[in-house]
Amino acid sequence: MKPAPELEDFLLGQGLAASREDARWTPLAGGVSSDIWRVDLPTRTLCIKRALPKLKVAADWFAPTERNAFEWKWLQFAARHVPQAVPKPVAHDASAGLFAMEFLAPERHPVWKAQLMAGQVDSATAAAVARIVVAVHNASAGDPAVAREFATRDNFFALRLEPYLVATGRRHPDLAERLNALAERTGAAQIALVHGDVSPKNILLGPASPILLDAECAWYGDPAFDIAFCLNHLLLKCLVHPELRAQYLAAFEAFAASYLAAVQWEPRADIEARAAALLPALLLARVDGKSPVEYVRDDHTRDLVRRVARPLVAASPQGLADVAQAWSKAVESH
């Protein structure tokens, strides 16, 4: 399979390959928002990524392709502060919406989601991911230069706040005011550099460290979003293996504790309260937003998520443990 001509032009134009050099292109399975390729060259292997204007989901979901440039900038920022936790950035073409980074061999870098889905749950991994996420937040908090570089609220609204919070409010009119208020409060924050997609599918487990990918949503905003987004996935995995509920919740607790212990820019109770308020909203979004989770397939299980999430959205819990406790009781009786 051959890539679009502009991808081959990028490879040559950036000096990553010679004109007569053999390049073998292999499309990679990724998320819903990008065109991603493995390129095998005689001396090295690269990963090339291009943002798509329309995301690959059933709903009409469009997002600005300049997000590719902000992902590149996030990768560069993270490479300076947590170099062990990101692929090495190689080259970027802003006008083409393309960048190249180091390719990480899957046999040595399994995807965290695959392990969680297989019932392999390690709290130490969750804690390690949290330490990486909070390190980026600490390095960027209160930095006006980083805030100017990642003034991407419109992008974040299109990719996260609208499809997850606002769209879910349209499905739940009685909660729309609360969900819209959450979106507004989150969108107005300017605290630290947010990854925006801290999902197990975007985290590789390397020999030395977890490695974060897919920062298309990068934005200088509220780091509470990154906490809630990742913890949401750990809760939802309980639906795949209810018998391992205790292990998933232990990973949840390990992430939360490791993250909150390292927060340097504000009282920990403040950021925990914002993350706890977002978490049930994101739970509800994964059954009734624009990006429903693929492993919740039946109405009975969707209703379980709604029964837990809806009252918590309305109540706005202050602690992450409150959400985890309500979720644990519901899954146990499911």
C-alpha positions in Angstrom: 0.0 0.0 0.0 1.4 3.4 -1.0 0.9 6.6 1.0 -0.4 9.9 -0.4 2.3 11.7 -2.5 2.7 14.5 0.0 3.9 12.0 2.6 6.7 10.8 0.2 7.5 14.4 -0.6 7.9 15.1 3.1 10.3 12.2 3.6 12.5 13.5 0.7 12.0 17.2 1.5 13.1 16.8 5.1 16.2 14.8 4.1 15.0 11.7 5.8 15.5 9.6 2.7 17.4 9.9 -0.6 15.5 9.9 -3.8 16.6 6.5 -4.9 16.5 5.0 -1.4 14.1 2.2 -0.8 11.3 3.2 1.6 8.8 0.6 2.7 5.5 2.2 3.9 3.1 0.3 6.3 -0.1 1.9 7.5 -0.5 1.6 11.3 -3.6 1.2 13.3 -4.0 4.3 15.4 -6.8 6.4 16.8 -9.6 8.0 14.9 -8.0 11.3 14.1 -4.8 10.7 12.1 -3.1 9.0 9.2 -0.1 7.1 10.7 2.6 5.2 8.8 5.6 3.1 9.6 8.5 3.8 7.2 11.3 1.3 6.9 14.5 2.8 5.5 17.8 1.1 5.0 19.3 2.6 8.1 16.3 3.3 10.4 12.6 3.1 10.9 10.4 6.1 11.4 6.8 6.9 12.2 5.1 9.6 10.2 1.8 11.1 11.3 -0.7 13.4 9.6 -3.9 14.9 11.1 -7.2 14.2 9.3 -9.8 17.0 9.0 -12.7 14.5 9.7 -12.3 12.0 12.4 -13.1 8.3 11.8 -16.2 8.0 13.9 -19.9 7.6 13.1 -20.8 11.1 14.2 -19.8 14.1 12.1 -16.7 15.2 14.0 -14.4 17.7 12.4 -11.3 19.3 13.9 -8.6 21.7 12.7 -5.6 19.9 11.1 -3.2 22.4 12.7 -3.4 20.2 15.8 -0.6 18.3 14.2 1.7 21.3 14.9 0.7 21.4 18.5 1.3 17.7 19.0 4.7 18.2 17.6 5.3 21.1 20.0 4.1 19.0 22.9 6.4 16.2 21.9 9.3 18.6 21.8 8.4 20.0 25.2 8.0 16.6 26.8 11.3 15.5 25.2 13.0 18.2 27.2 11.4 17.4 30.5 10.6 13.6 30.4 12.8 12.3 27.5 12.4 8.7 28.6 8.6 9.0 28.2 8.1 10.1 24.6 9.4 9.0 21.1 12.3 11.1 19.9 10.9 13.9 17.6 12.7 13.9 14.2 11.2 16.4 11.7 8.1 18.5 11.1 6.4 20.3 8.2 3.7 22.7 9.6 2.3 23.6 6.2 1.8 19.9 5.3 0.5 19.0 8.7 3.1 16.2 9.0 5.8 15.1 11.4 8.2 12.2 11.8 9.2 10.6 15.1 11.2 7.6 16.2 9.4 4.3 15.6 9.1 2.1 18.7 9.0 -1.6 18.0 5.8 -3.1 19.3 7.5 -6.3 20.5 9.4 -4.2 23.0 6.7 -1.6 23.6 3.3 -3.2 24.3 0.2 -1.0 24.4 -1.1 -0.5 27.9 -4.7 -0.8 26.8 -4.0 -4.3 25.4 -2.7 -5.4 28.7 -5.6 -3.9 30.6 -8.1 -5.5 28.2 -6.4 -8.9 28.7 -6.7 -8.5 32.5 -3.1 -7.7 33.2 -3.4 -4.9 35.7 -0.3 -3.5 37.4 -0.7 -0.6 39.8 3.0 0.3 39.5 2.4 1.1 35.8 -0.5 3.4 36.7 1.6 5.2 39.2 4.5 5.5 36.7 2.1 7.0 34.1 0.8 9.5 36.7 4.4 10.6 37.5 5.1 11.4 33.9 1.8 13.3 33.4 2.3 15.4 36.5 6.0 16.1 35.6 4.8 17.8 32.4 2.2 19.7 34.3 4.8 20.8 36.9 7.3 21.9 34.2 4.7 24.1 32.5 2.5 25.4 35.3 2.5 29.2 35.5 4.7 29.6 32.4 3.4 32.4 30.2 5.6 31.4 27.3 4.2 27.9 27.2 0.7 29.4 27.6 1.2 31.5 24.5 2.6 28.6 22.5 -0.3 26.4 23.4 -3.2 28.8 23.2 -5.3 26.1 21.5 -8.7 26.4 23.3 -10.6 26.2 20.0 -8.8 23.0 19.1 -9.4 21.5 22.5 -13.1 22.5 22.4 -13.5 20.7 19.0 -11.7 17.6 20.1 -12.7 17.3 23.8 -15.1 19.7 25.3 -17.7 19.6 22.6 -17.7 15.9 21.7 -17.5 14.7 25.3 -19.3 17.3 27.5 -21.5 19.5 25.3 -22.7 16.6 23.0 -23.5 14.5 26.1 -25.6 17.3 27.4 -27.7 17.2 24.3 -28.5 13.5 25.1 -29.2 14.4 28.7 -31.1 17.8 28.7 -31.6 17.8 32.5 -27.8 17.7 32.9 -27.0 20.0 30.0 -26.6 23.1 32.2 -24.1 21.3 34.5 -22.2 19.7 31.6 -22.0 23.0 29.7 -20.8 24.7 32.9 -18.0 22.1 33.3 -17.0 22.7 29.7 -16.9 26.4 30.2 -14.9 26.2 33.4 -12.5 23.7 32.0 -12.1 25.7 28.8 -11.4 29.0 30.7 -8.6 27.6 32.8 -5.0 28.5 32.0 -2.9 26.5 34.5 -0.5 24.1 32.8 0.2 22.2 29.5 -2.4 19.5 29.1 -1.9 16.4 26.9 -5.6 15.9 26.4 -5.7 12.2 25.5 -4.0 10.3 28.4 -5.6 7.1 27.4 -4.2 3.5 27.8 -4.4 3.2 24.0 -1.9 6.0 23.7 0.6 4.7 26.2 3.3 2.2 25.4 5.1 0.2 28.1 8.7 0.6 27.2 11.6 -1.2 28.8 12.6 1.8 30.9 9.3 3.8 31.2 5.8 4.2 30.0 5.8 6.3 26.8 3.0 8.8 25.9 1.8 9.2 22.3 -0.9 11.2 20.5 -0.9 14.7 22.0 -3.1 16.2 19.3 -5.3 17.8 21.9 -2.4 19.6 23.6 -3.6 22.8 25.2 -2.5 25.2 28.0 -5.5 24.7 30.3 -6.7 22.6 33.2 -4.5 19.6 34.1 -7.5 18.1 36.0 -8.7 17.0 32.6 -5.7 14.7 32.1 -6.3 13.1 35.5 -10.0 12.5 34.9 -9.5 11.3 31.3 -7.0 8.6 32.3 -8.9 7.5 35.5 -12.1 7.2 33.4 -10.4 4.5 31.3 -9.4 2.5 34.4 -12.9 2.6 35.7 -14.4 1.5 32.4 -12.0 -1.5 32.2 -13.9 -3.0 35.1 -16.7 -3.7 32.6 -14.4 -5.9 30.6 -13.3 -8.0 33.6 -15.7 -7.4 36.5 -13.9 -10.1 38.5 -10.8 -7.9 38.5 -12.6 -4.9 39.8 -10.4 -4.7 42.9 -7.2 -4.6 40.7 -8.5 -1.9 38.3 -9.5 0.2 41.3 -6.1 -0.3 42.9 -4.6 1.0 39.7 -7.0 3.9 39.9 -5.9 4.7 43.4 -2.2 4.3 42.5 -2.5 6.8 39.7 -4.5 9.3 41.8 -2.2 9.1 44.8 1.0 9.3 42.7 -0.3 12.3 40.8 -1.6 14.3 43.7 1.5 13.7 45.8 3.6 15.5 43.2 1.4 18.6 42.5 3.4 21.7 43.0 1.4 24.6 41.6 -1.9 24.6 43.7 -3.5 22.9 46.7 -4.0 19.3 45.9 -7.6 19.4 47.1 -8.4 22.0 44.5 -7.2 20.0 41.5 -8.7 16.8 42.9 -12.1 18.5 43.2 -12.0 19.6 39.6 -10.9 16.2 38.4 -13.6 14.5 40.5 -16.3 16.7 38.9 -15.1 15.9 35.4 -14.8 12.2 35.9 -18.5 11.2 36.0 -19.1 13.5 33.1 -16.5 11.7 31.1 -17.9 8.3 32.1 -21.3 9.4 30.8 -19.7 10.7 27.6 -18.3 7.3 26.8 -21.8 5.9 26.3 -23.6 9.0 25.2 -21.0 11.4 23.6 -19.5 11.4 20.2 -16.8 8.8 21.0 -18.5 5.9 22.7 -16.2 3.2 24.1 -16.2 0.2 21.8 -16.3 -2.5 24.4 -19.6 -1.3 26.0 -21.9 -3.0 23.5 -25.2 -3.7 25.3 -27.9 -1.4 26.7 -27.8 -3.1 30.1 -24.2 -2.1 30.6 -24.8 1.4 29.1 -27.6 1.9 31.7 -25.2 0.9 34.4 -22.8 3.6 33.4 -25.7 6.1 33.3 -27.0 5.1 36.7 -23.6 5.8 38.3 -22.6 8.8 36.3 -25.8 10.9 36.2 -26.3 11.5 39.9 -22.5 12.2 40.3 -22.6 14.7 37.5 -25.4 16.5 39.3 -23.7 16.3 42.7 -20.2 17.4 41.6 -18.2 15.2 44.0 -15.1 16.7 45.6 -13.0 13.5 45.9 -11.9 11.0 43.3 -12.4 8.2 45.9 -16.1 9.1 46.0 -16.5 8.4 42.3 -14.5 5.1 42.6 -16.6 3.9 45.5 -19.9 4.6 43.7 -18.6 2.8 40.6 -17.3 -0.2 42.6 -20.7 -0.8 44.2 -22.5 -0.6 40.9 -20.1 -3.0 39.1 -20.2 -5.4 42.0 -24.0 -5.7 41.8 -24.1 -5.6 37.9 
